[in-house]
Amino acid sequence: MVAISGIAAVFLTLLASTGLSWADQKDPQLDKLFIELRESGNSQKARLIERSIWSIWLASDSPTLELLMNRVIMSMGAQEYGEALRILNAIVTISPEYAEGWNKRATVYYLLGRYEDSISDIEKTLDLEPRHFGALSGLGLIYNRLDEDAAALDAYERALKVNPHLSQAEQEVKRLRGRVKGRRI
């Protein structure tokens, strides 16, 4: 049996309890949720909206894909990145239009230090779901690691346009604006 971290266990429990039908980034509920997210002045409500968005993104109408993604989450929680990558390679092959498969694989590539591969998968994620604030924030993290301040700033600003409640992205924008200000971008 695979051991999972507390965070992964909580996430799986949360996901199982949502009662949402399986969908993906094409779910029509997303438009309304993104409007509510941008307009929300309440941080607790914003977090609930974020969770709903993540649940929809993770969802699929395929029980096989659902099972595979649960295995990915468990593997990631156990820091078994090779196993997670193996499963994610299968997911993006069998379901190339499923944005969260690309996003999760980008995350694993980032954790493995494979930044160019991560950037490539983030670009695919954003082609499928341009509002993916998780992918945009991840792109900012990568560009921070690569000391590409202007690109990191751009990624974080794009993430905040979609989700103005990302406190870490907001902090990074403040920090990076000071560093980029006065430089040619």
Number of C-alpha atoms within 10 A of each C-alpha: 3 10 12 18 16 11 10 18 15 12 16 15 11 13 19 11 9 12 9 12 12 16 18 22 24 15 15 11 13 19 13 9 16 18 12 16 23 15 12 17 12 10 12 11 13 22 15 12 18 19 16 18 22 18 22 24 23 23 23 22 11 12 11 11 19 15 11 18 22 16 17 25 20 22 22 22 19 16 16 16 19 14 15 23 21 12 19 24 14 14 22 18 12 11 14 15 19 25 26 29 28 27 27 24 26 29 26 24 21 19 14 14 13 14 21 13 17 26 22 14 23 26 19 22 28 17 13 18 19 17 20 25 23 17 29 27 23 24 28 27 20 22 20 17 13 12 11 13 21 19 19 26 27 18 23 25 20 20 26 20 13 18 24 19 21 19 11 10 26 17 11 19 22 11 13 19 14 10 13 16 10 8 8 6 8
